[in-house]
């Protein structure tokens, strides 16, 4: 089987690694454009993720049996639709389905139409309107938190949890006037009630009719320890049985997952691919914060190290609509991924440090997110997030200890990582 993975980050490295380590059949795996770490698991293809025609031509010329799309941007711009029109096999949601992630406003209205529990919200089409909403006191005030979300894709950096009206107005200025996440992403914003509770992520495979749940996960978005500082694309993630009890999971299934899949089908964009639910576990029950229409990062790393079934067969079943016939198994226990990033991330960051000590990492999988090779074949830290140090174990404390022991042996100038990933869940 010949498989093409579209993307270049830690998520795509974990996917290519899982394909290699779970499949019983011979696989030829390609990744476009990939990174220096992915090159150990797949043949790299010099196609950017937004080069739809180049990716289609490669898949056709190389007789690729199946293409899987990792990141959100090519899904939002219709890569799956283009492949389908050309008759080239691909797995992932269509452009219509990708609106669940590509537009926070569309997603919120979808939740409202289908009775999916979420935070109260207002939509603001301009900075003046957004500031008026803030000053109305409905969602926040001088001593209450409020959430500001850019409508469009912002690489995980378009959400600000402001602890006061002053911070909220500063966030609106940054997003809507200074265009800190791009010219288009924050042309309009959501202003939301700030929910209280623990966050959790539930991911699932869907073929449009049946679905398979992955182990519940918990991401750590803030750059600083103790969940302080700005949001990032994710500084670490854990999977553990304590994250979601059985009764709460049943609520999530009946109140969020099934209404979402049924609603998408009834609205004409049947969902096929990987669906990600970002949840807040409130005292009133689980509420949906956001959808992603693909594997999360670093959730993918923490989840896929626990996969015991053939990932290629899962992808094929999604494509063929036979997921209900497949038994998907996961290892018992827990897992953890701790992200090592460049100094300055998630803002303007340093780059170019030579990475030392990977050969001494120990009992972990090191997934590359932002690396390249120097002329003499050494790894260079070139991205904001650089490595995802990941381990699975019988319990979360062991998994975390393995990750942090490995990080003691890895170094480059400007390396930073959080030292408290998963510690609350481990204490539980």
N, C-alpha and C positions, 0 to 999 in steps of 0.2 A: 504493500500500500504506500502511495506517495502522498505526503501531507505537506501543505504550505501553511505556516503560521505567520500572520501579519502583525508586526509590532517590534518593539526594540527594548523593552524594559524588563524589570524583575518578574512581572507577571508572565511574559512570554518565555523567559528562561525557565520558570517553574513548569509551564505547559510543555515545553519541549523535553524537559527532564522527565516529567511524568509520562509522556508518550513513550520514551525510551525504557522507563523502568516498570511500566505496567503492561506493556503489550507482549503477547506471545507470538505475534507474527512479525515478519520482516518489514521494517518501516524505512522508507527514505524520507527524512524530515528536512524541510527547507524553512528558512525564516527570513522575512524581508521587512526592514533591513537588518534586524538583529543587533547584537553587540558582541564584545570580545568574549564574554562568558558563554553566550549562546552558541558560539562557534564550536564549542566542545560537544554539543548535542545535535547540532543541525548545520546544514550547509547554508551559508549566508547568501542572500539575494540582494543585489543593489537596486532595490525599489523602495521608494519612500511610501509611507502608509497612505498618503493622499494621491499617489500615482495610480489611479484606478486602471487606466489603460495598460500601463506597464505590468501591473499585477495580473490582469486578465491575460495578457499576451504570454507572460511567463507560465502561468498555470496551464494555458492551452498548449504551448510549445513543449512543456516538460511532462505533459500528460498527468497532471496532478489529479489524484482521485478525490481529494477533499481539501478545501481551504477553510481555516478557522481564523476569525478576526479577533484580536486581543483588545485594542484600545477603542475608546468611544468615538473619537473624531471621524474615522472612516465609516463607522456605522451611521453616524448622524448625517453624513454627506451622501449616503446611499450606495456604498460599495457592494453590499449584498444584492441590492436591486440590479446593479450593473452586471454582476456575475450571473444572476438568474436570467436576465434578458439575453445574455450571450450563451446560455446553456452550460455554464461552467459550475460544477458542484461547489457549494459553499455552505457554511454553518454560521448563523448569526441572525439577529433581528433585522427587519427591513427598516428603511428610513422612517416610515410611519410609526413603527413600533419603537424606534430609537428616540422618538419625541419624549418618551417617558423620562429620559435622562437629559436630552438635548435642550429641553425647555422646562424649567422649574414651574413656570406658570401653567403650561399644558398639563404637567403631572398633577399639580394641585387641583386643577379643575376636574381632571379625570378622577382623582380620589373623591372629590365632592359628588360627582355624578354617580359613583358606585358605592357610596356610603362607607368608604374606607377610613378608619379613625386616624386623624392627623391633627396637627396644631391649627388653631385659628390663624387667619392670614388676611392681608390686604395686598393688592397689586398696585404698584406705583409706576407710572409711565414717564416720570421726569423726576429730577432731583428735588424740585420745589414741592411736588406732590408727596414724595417720600418724606421730606422733612416735615410737612404738614401732618402726615400720619403719625410720625414720631411725637410731635409736639401735642397731638391730641390726647396723648396718654393712654390710648386704648391698649397698646402692646408693650409699652415700656415707659419709664419716667426716670427721674434722677436717681432712683434707688432700685429700679427693676430692670432685669435683663430683657433684651429683645434680639431677635435673630434677623440679620439682613442677608438675603441670598440673591446673587446675580442670576438672571433668568437663564443665560446660556452656559455653554461649557467653559470651565475656567481652570482645568487641571487640578481640581481639588482645592483651589484657593479662592473660590468665589463666595464663601460663607463666612460671615463674621458674627460671633456671639458677643454683643455689646452689653456691658454691665450697667450702662447708663444712657440717658438720652444724648449726652455730649459725645460719648463714644459712638453711638448709633449715627449721629449726624456726621461725624468724622468718617465713618465707614461709607456713608452715602456719597460724600465728597470724593473719597478715594475711588469708589467703584464707578460712579456715574459721571463725575466731572473730570477727574484725573485719568480715568480709564485704566486703572491699575491692573485689570485682568483682561485688557484688550478693548478694542473700539466697539465691538458688537455684543460681547457677553453680558454687559450690564446696561443695555439700552433701556431696560425696565428691570425692576427688582421686586422681590417678595419681601414683605415685612411680616414676620411671624411671631406669635406667642412663643416664648422660651419655655420648653418643657423641662421638667425635673425628673431625674431617675438615672438608671444605668443604660448606656447604649449597648446595642447588640446588632449583629449583622446576620441575616439568613440568606444564603444563596441557594439556587436550585437550577437544575437542568430542566428544560421544557421542550417538548416536541410539538406543542400546540394542542395536544390532547392530554397527555400524561406528563407528570413531573417527578423528579427525584430530588430530595433535599440533601444538602451538604451539611457537615457539622457546623453548628452555630459558632460564630466568631465574634471577637471584640477588637476593633481597631483603636489605635491611639493617634488621633489627628494632630494634636498640638505639638509644637516643636519642643516645648520645655517640660521638664519633669514636674509632676503634680498637675498635669494638664494645663500648663500656662503658655502664654505667647500665641502667635498666630497659627492658624490652621495650615497644615501641609497636605501633601498627597497621602500621608500615612507614615508614622515613625515606628510602627510595630503592630503586631497582631497576635492574638492567642485564640486557640480553640480549646474548650474545656467543658465538661458536663455541667458545671455550676453556672454557665452563662445563661442558660434557658432551661427551666424545668419543663416537665412534660405537659402540665396543664397550660402553661403560657404558650408553649409551642402549638398546642391545639388551637388556642385562640388566634395565634398568628395565621395558622392554616385556614381557619374558617372565616376570619374577619378581614384578612389582608390578601393572602396568596390566592385563594380560590376566587374571590371577587375580582382580583386584578386580572387573572388569566381569562376568566369568563367575560369580564368587561372588555378586554382587548379583543377577544374573538367577536363579541357582539358589535363592536365599533369598527370591525373590518380590518384589524391588523393583528391577526393571530400571532401570538408570541412564540418564536422558536429560537432557542439559544440558551444563554445563561442570564438569569434574572437575579439581581441583588437588591435586597431590602434593607435599608438602614432604619433601625428601630430605636425608639426610646421606650424603656420599660417603666411606665409611670404608675402611680398609685391607682390610677383608673384603668390600668391595663396597657397592653402594648399599643403604641401609636407609630405610624409610618412617618419618618423624617424625609426620606428620599428614595427614589429608584435609581439604580444603575442598570444598564442593559448589557452588562458584560462582567467578567470576573473582576473583582476588586484587586487593588494592589496596595498593601501587602497581604490581603486576605488569601489570595491565590496560593502564595508560598506556604502559609500555615495550613491551609486546607489540603492541598494536593500531596504533601508529604504523608498524609494519612490515607490516601486513596489506595485501595487494594484491587480494584477492578480495572479492566482495560480501558484507558481513556480514549483510545482510537475507536473502540467499539461504541462507547457512549456518544462520541461525535457522529458516528455513522448512524446510530439509532435516532438521534435528533433529526438528522437529515431525512431519514426514511420513515419517520413517524412510528417507530417501533420501541420507544423507550419503555413502555409498559411491560414489555417482555423481558427486560433486562434486570438482573439482580445486581445492584451496585453496592459494594461493600467498602467499609472504612475500618481502619485499625482502631481498637479501643484506646482509651487514654486521652492524651492532650498533645498540643503542639504549640510552638511559639516561633515568631519571626521578629527579630530586632533589626531595624534599619540603621545602617551607618551612612551618614550624609556628609557633604562638604560644608565647611564653615561658611556661614552666611545664608544657607538655605533656610527658609523658603524664599528669601529675597535674593539679591544679587550675591552669588556665591563664588568662592575660590574654586579653581580647577587646575588639574595638571599634576597633582601629587602622585608619586610612585607608590603603589600599594605593596606593602611588605607583609609576610607572615601567613599568606593563604595556605601554604603547605603544612602549617602547624595548626590548622583550624580544629582538628579533632572530629568528634562525633556529631557533625552538623552538615547540612547542605548549604553552600554559599551561593546564592542566586545573584547574578550581576544585573544591576539596574542601569548604571551609567558608567561604563568602563570602555576603554579602548586600549590598543596595544602600542607600546613605544617601538621605535625601530629595532631595538634589541630584544623584543618579545616580552617585555614586562608590562603588567597591567597599570593603567593610568586612571585616576579618579577624575572623570570628565563631566559627570552629571550632577544634579542637585542631590538626589538620592543615589547612592553608589552601589551598596551591597545590601542584601537581605540575608542575614545569618539565621538559619532556620533549623529546628530540631523537633522530632516527635519522640514521645516517651510515655511511660505508663502513667505519669502524673505531671502536672504543670510545673511544679518546682524543679523536677529533674530536667524537663525540656528547657526551662529558662536558665538553669545552671549551665547547661551545655552551650547555650547561645552566648552567655556572658563570659564563660571560660574561653570560648573561641575568640571573642572580641578582644580579650586581653593579649592575644597573640597577633592581631591584625593591626596594622598602623599605616597611615600616611599623613603628611603634613596637612593640617586643617580638618582632620576627621572628627566628627561629632556623632553622638548617639545618646538616646535616653537610657537611663539606668533603672527605670522603674516600670518598664513594660510588663504588664500582666501581674504585677505584685499584689494588687487588690484581689484579683480572681484567685491567685495562688493561695492567699490567706484564707479565702472562703473554703 
